[in-house]
Amino acid sequence: MSKQRSRIVRSDGFSWPQVALREYKTDRSPFRDITRRTLLGEGSDEGGLGALVRYFEVQPGGYSTLERHQHPHAVVIIRGRGRVILGDQVEQVAAFDCVYVAPQCFHQFHADGEEPLGFLCVVSRERDRPLLPTAQELKQLRSVEAVARLLKV
């Protein structure tokens, strides 16, 4: 039986120097000024967690990709202010807000204000690939005025 090791990932503010800062994506999907770090769940010692704990940071004026998945997300805002598209709604978010992104819900995070929007995102280690909206889905999303004003695609 493999023994899993407990550990602490130390923070330096909103940075974890021992954890690689990664490109948000490499698939050329539309996004702007966002990075990610996987804090827990990738290491072989952490396989029993069954989830990934990731930190995303969106610079002012930046945004994540508009996408949906079969897997749910648990998001905890820990820095800044912003807005999130959740299906046909736009919601304001700020530090300590928790967001549940349901399966198949289109979502996109936007940083407002002068400081980055930083959030922890917990997802299953076993998950599906993101899906971008089709032309018809984009048309439907754009039919909601609040979403259309914010939508970056």
C-alpha positions as CSV (number, residue, x, y, z in Angstrom):
1,M,0.0,0.0,0.0
2,S,1.4,3.4,-1.0
3,K,1.7,5.9,1.8
4,Q,0.5,9.4,0.9
5,R,2.4,12.3,2.3
6,S,0.8,15.3,3.8
7,R,2.3,18.7,3.0
8,I,1.7,22.5,3.0
9,V,2.0,24.7,0.0
10,R,3.2,28.0,1.4
11,S,1.9,31.3,0.1
12,D,3.7,34.6,-0.4
13,G,0.7,36.8,-0.7
14,F,-1.2,35.7,-3.8
15,S,1.7,33.7,-5.1
16,W,3.0,30.3,-4.4
17,P,6.7,30.4,-5.4
18,Q,7.2,26.6,-5.3
19,V,4.3,26.1,-7.7
20,A,4.8,26.7,-11.4
21,L,2.9,29.6,-12.9
22,R,1.3,28.3,-16.1
23,E,-0.3,29.6,-19.1
24,Y,-4.1,29.6,-18.7
25,K,-4.6,27.7,-21.9
26,T,-2.8,26.8,-25.1
27,D,-5.7,25.9,-27.3
28,R,-6.2,29.5,-28.7
29,S,-9.6,29.9,-27.2
30,P,-10.5,33.5,-26.5
31,F,-9.3,34.8,-23.2
32,R,-7.2,37.7,-21.9
33,D,-4.6,38.3,-19.1
34,I,-5.1,35.2,-17.0
35,T,-2.7,32.7,-15.4
36,R,-3.1,29.6,-13.3
37,R,-1.3,27.5,-10.7
38,T,-2.3,24.0,-9.6
39,L,-1.8,24.1,-5.8
40,L,-3.0,20.6,-4.9
41,G,-4.0,17.4,-6.6
42,E,-1.5,16.9,-9.4
43,G,1.2,15.2,-7.4
44,S,1.3,11.4,-7.0
45,D,1.1,11.9,-3.2
46,E,-2.2,13.8,-3.7
47,G,-4.0,11.3,-5.9
48,G,-6.3,10.4,-3.0
49,L,-7.7,13.9,-3.0
50,G,-9.6,13.1,-6.2
51,A,-9.7,16.8,-7.0
52,L,-7.5,19.7,-8.2
53,V,-7.2,22.9,-6.3
54,R,-6.2,25.6,-8.7
55,Y,-5.5,29.3,-8.4
56,F,-6.5,31.6,-11.3
57,E,-5.6,35.2,-11.5
58,V,-7.2,37.5,-14.0
59,Q,-5.6,40.9,-14.5
60,P,-7.8,44.1,-14.6
61,G,-9.7,44.1,-17.9
62,G,-9.0,40.4,-18.4
63,Y,-11.3,37.4,-18.7
64,S,-11.4,33.7,-18.9
65,T,-12.7,31.6,-21.8
66,L,-16.5,31.3,-22.2
67,E,-17.0,27.6,-22.0
68,R,-18.9,24.7,-20.4
69,H,-18.1,21.3,-19.1
70,Q,-19.9,18.2,-17.8
71,H,-18.0,18.5,-14.5
72,P,-19.0,21.1,-11.9
73,H,-16.7,23.7,-10.4
74,A,-16.5,25.2,-6.9
75,V,-14.9,28.7,-7.1
76,V,-13.9,30.8,-4.1
77,I,-13.0,34.4,-4.9
78,I,-10.0,35.4,-2.7
79,R,-8.9,38.7,-4.3
80,G,-10.4,41.6,-6.2
81,R,-13.8,42.2,-7.8
82,G,-15.3,41.1,-11.0
83,R,-18.3,39.7,-12.8
84,V,-19.1,36.2,-13.9
85,I,-21.4,35.0,-16.7
86,L,-23.3,32.0,-15.5
87,G,-25.5,30.8,-18.3
88,D,-28.0,33.7,-19.0
89,Q,-27.0,35.7,-15.9
90,V,-24.3,38.1,-15.0
91,E,-23.4,38.3,-11.3
92,Q,-21.0,40.6,-9.4
93,V,-18.3,38.8,-7.4
94,A,-15.9,39.9,-4.7
95,A,-13.5,38.4,-2.2
96,F,-14.9,35.6,-0.1
97,D,-17.9,34.9,-2.5
98,C,-18.4,31.3,-3.4
99,V,-19.6,30.3,-6.9
100,Y,-21.0,27.0,-7.9
101,V,-20.7,26.4,-11.7
102,A,-23.2,23.6,-12.5
103,P,-22.5,21.0,-15.2
104,Q,-23.0,22.3,-18.8
105,C,-23.4,25.9,-17.6
106,F,-21.5,28.4,-19.8
107,H,-19.3,30.5,-17.6
108,Q,-16.7,33.3,-18.0
109,F,-14.9,35.3,-15.3
110,H,-14.1,39.0,-15.8
111,A,-11.8,41.2,-13.6
112,D,-13.2,44.6,-12.7
113,G,-11.4,47.4,-10.9
114,E,-7.7,48.1,-10.4
115,E,-6.5,44.9,-8.8
116,P,-6.5,41.3,-10.2
117,L,-9.4,39.0,-9.7
118,G,-8.0,35.9,-7.9
119,F,-9.9,32.7,-7.2
120,L,-9.5,29.2,-6.1
121,C,-11.2,26.6,-8.3
122,V,-11.8,23.0,-7.2
123,V,-12.6,20.4,-9.9
124,S,-12.4,16.7,-10.1
125,R,-9.1,15.2,-11.2
126,E,-11.1,13.2,-13.8
127,R,-12.9,15.7,-15.9
128,D,-14.0,16.3,-19.5
129,R,-12.5,18.8,-21.9
130,P,-14.1,22.3,-22.2
131,L,-16.6,23.0,-24.9
132,L,-16.8,26.4,-26.6
133,P,-20.3,27.7,-27.6
134,T,-21.6,27.0,-31.0
135,A,-22.8,29.8,-33.2
136,Q,-26.4,29.1,-32.2
137,E,-25.5,29.0,-28.5
138,L,-23.7,32.3,-28.8
139,K,-26.7,33.8,-30.5
140,Q,-28.9,32.6,-27.6
141,L,-26.5,34.0,-25.0
142,R,-26.3,37.3,-26.8
143,S,-30.1,37.6,-26.7
144,V,-29.7,38.4,-23.0
145,E,-28.7,42.1,-22.8
146,A,-26.5,41.8,-19.6
147,V,-24.6,38.9,-21.1
148,A,-24.2,40.5,-24.5
149,R,-22.6,43.6,-22.9
150,L,-20.0,41.6,-21.1
151,L,-19.5,38.7,-23.5
152,K,-16.0,38.4,-25.0
153,V,-15.9,35.9,-27.8
